[in-house]
């Protein structure tokens, strides 16, 4: 609650403001002003607060927080009264208005502190009551620079004064070293509790929003993992196709065969009639590989989400019981959205193009940037690198498979892609070379993506339009 007129009068008596010099002043926010006062043997901070429901004036021991930017009224007061001496301080008429007269270089400034709750203000005037500036500028009340302040409302009759004396009293401040100390302690604790509750509510709301977001993300991942569990089915169907190649006619759109995993019952496997039996099997192997990769990545993300949710629950329990502003502030700052909150699964984006050949994955870089990105982040030492000899062009990589070497067909497919994505694409016979990635060397000051191969092997590719067309058609399926 705000100070009543008796408490203001008591505060002024304890302060005895006349003869104090104003050494410095601070406006930490839009509701408070602090004056640093000094007279021989005594130094103190005087707080003027216009907080809603807590309008007050008293000495404080709390060091004010300095604002990053000097406020308008703060700058005015510094230019007008800093270094001045307080010659008078009183409460005329008992109207919860404090008059402080400041003299500097024979110039007087009167500060009118109106502690009226919703109408609180600090108005600076000259001795002719012309308004110099106001803490809150209120044009409808005439409280603007150049206006006139009328102090006549401060003159109350003796009857009114006696009535006020009977209606108001000073709060019990026994146990404190004066009313100023009691007010400073009381309001500081109230402000701290209010800030703590507000911060606790903000932390709780932020944690709960984050929990809801992560739980929705977790539910999406669980559904994605269920869909990705088809990897074994894709691989099983691919193996059934490979074991039944002799029974698949040209342009067949399905295969009916015995399912050895299901007591020999008949099973129908859809086929792409534009592909051969082995190519249909490779499509299914590729789907199985992608499903396994997706399952692994989703599983890792799920574990991260569960760990973050557990951490958030612990933070929520701390927030419910903590009274430490620093601890609550740290938790509020720590609970921030991350990439885990995204509804879209995180996917590793591989630059360039991808193809399949006999169960091997081929990566193609179409320009210098894609070549460099593939070399830096997406291939390893045992992968094969191919490039056209004597013609600039993209890099082609054959990704290594454990205990398996790429067959000649895969090498020829990779050579066709290397030629197609080079300046030799119109040639019918082209020389290429290949080596493992670990035998590539970067050269100093060379352009991006440039490498020098060692231990390379040479081979010639005779371009087959049908083979190339079949490879390029994969782009519509992957």
Residue, then its C-alpha position, 0 to 999 in steps of 0.5 A: x500500500x502507498x504511504x498516507x500523509x502521516x507516514x509521509x510526514x514522519x518520513x520527512x521528519x526522520x530525513x531532515x532533508x534541508x542542507x543536503x546536496x544532490x550529488x547524483x541522481x538515477x532513474x532505473x526505470x519508468x516508475x522510480x527515481x533515486x537521489x544521491x544526497x550528501x552533507x558533511x558526515x552523512x550520505x544517503x540514497x533517497x527513493x521516490x517511487x510511483x509504483x502502482x499501489x506503492x507510491x512512497x518516499x523514503x531512504x533506501x540502502x539498495x544501490x539503484x540499477x543504472x539504466x543503459x540509456x539516460x531517461x528524458x526526465x533524468x537528463x533534465x534533473x541532472x542539468x537543473x538540480x545536480x550539485x544543488x542544495x535542498x533548502x526546504x522539504x515539507x508536506x503542505x496541507x497534508x495532501x500527500x504532496x511533498x515540496x522540495x526546494x533546491x537551490x543551485x547558483x542562486x537559481x531555485x527549482x521546486x520539486x512537487x512530489x504527488x504521491x497519489x497512486x494513479x495520479x502520481x507525478x513529480x513536477x518541477x517548477x520555478x518560483x513562479x510555478x511555471x512547469x519546467x518538466x514532469x516525470x509523467x507528461x499529462x497534457x489533459x491535466x496541464x502537466x507539461x512543460x510551459x504549463x502552470x502548477x496551481x498549489x492552492x489545493x494544498x491549503x486545507x482548513x483546520x477542520x479538514x486537518x483534524x479529520x485527517x489526523x483521526x483517519x490515518x496513522x503510522x504503521x507499527x515499525x517497532x523493531x526497526x531503526x526508524x520508519x525509513x528503515x521499516x519502509x525500505x525493508x518492507x517494500x523491498x521484500x514485497x517487491x522481491x516476492x512479487x518478482x519471484x512469483x512473476x518469474x516463477x509463473x513465467x518459468x512454469x508457463x515456458x517449461x509447460x509450453x516446451x514440454x507440450x511441444x516436445x511431447x507432440x514431437x515425440x508422438x510424431x517420432x513414435x509414429x514415424x518409427x512404426x512406419x520405418x519398421x517395414x525395412x525387414x519387409x522390403x528386404x525380404x521381398x527383395x530377396x524373394x525377387x532375386x530367388x525367383x528371377x527365372x520366373x519373372x517375365x519381361x514387363x511383369x507388374x507383379x510376382x506371385x511366389x512362395x513365402x518361405x518365412x510364412x510356411x510356404x504360403x503364396x505372396x504377391x509382390x508388386x513390380x515396376x514393369x519398366x525395370x528388370x527383376x534385379x532392378x526391382x530388387x535394388x529398389x526394395x533394398x534401397x527402401x529398406x536401407x532408407x527405412x533403417x537409416x530413418x529408424x536409427x535417426x528417429x531413435x536417436x532423436x527420441x532418446x534426446x527428446x526423452x532426456x530433455x523432457x526428463x530435464x524439464x520435469x526436474x526444472x519444473x520441480x525446482x521452480x515450484x520450490x525455489x525462492x532464488x531469483x538468480x536460480x529462477x532467472x537461470x532456468x528461464x534463460x535455459x528453457x529455450x526452444x531448440x531444433x528438437x521442437x521442430x515438427x519436421x524430423x531432422x534429415x541429413x541433406x546430401x548435396x548433388x544426386x543419388x543413384x543405385x547400382x547393384x546394391x551400391x549407392x552412387x553420389x554425384x556432384x554436379x559442380x565445384x561446390x557439391x563436389x567439395x561438400x561431398x568430399x568434406x562431409x559425406x564420403x570416407x576413405x574407402x569410397x571410390x572416386x571417379x572423374x573424366x580424364x581431360x574433361x572438367x566435370x562432376x565427381x562420382x562416388x561409389x560408397x563402400x559396402x563392408x566385405x563387398x567390392x563394386x562389380x563391373x556393372x556398377x563401375x560402368x554405371x558410375x562411369x556413365x554418370x561421370x561422363x554425363x555430368x561433365x563436358x564430355x557428355x556428347x562423346x561416345x568413348x571417354x577415358x576416366x580414372x578412379x581411386x579411393x577417396x583416401x588417395x585424393x590430395x588437396x592442393x594449396x591455393x587451388x579452387x574449391x573442390x580441386x583434388x589431385x588423385x594418386x594410385x589411380x586406375x584408368x578405364x574407358x567407357x563406351x556410352x550406352x544411351x539405354x543404360x544412361x536413360x535407366x540410371x537417370x530415370x531413378x531420379x523420379x523414384x528416389 
